[in-house]
Amino acid sequence: MLANRVLLVEDDADTRELTALLLDHAGYEVIVAADLATGIAISRQQPDISVLMADMYLGRGQTGTSLIRTLRDDGLRLPIVLTSANSEAFAEARELNVTFLPKPYGRQTLLSVVAMA
């Protein structure tokens, strides 16, 4: 089975490492980015990404929503999971028509949300 490729854009190193590990153990091929620019660059270089998983707040005033809008402007169409500990991000996710995954999330919730995306 070919592993689905997940692009994980998360500024928090611990969350990024743990989420990547959980996805990897579940059979996903995970590509990680720590910031907005890297996430955009990777998505432009890797056209076969299956799911984008992005944190709402990426530090230095960067947001997952600006990442999503940039990629959609590029013509990229793929399932997107937006994560955040801030419940206000749920409205943003709905407005962008993407899946919202509240933090903190457990292994089962993470895997089921990514699988459904």
ABEGO torsion letter per residue (X at the ends): XBBBBBBBBBABAAAAAAAAAAAAAAGBBBBBBABAAAAAAAAAABAABABBBBBABAEGGBBAAAAAAAAAAAGBBBBBBBBBABAAAAAAAAAAGBBBBBOBBBAAAAAAAAAAX
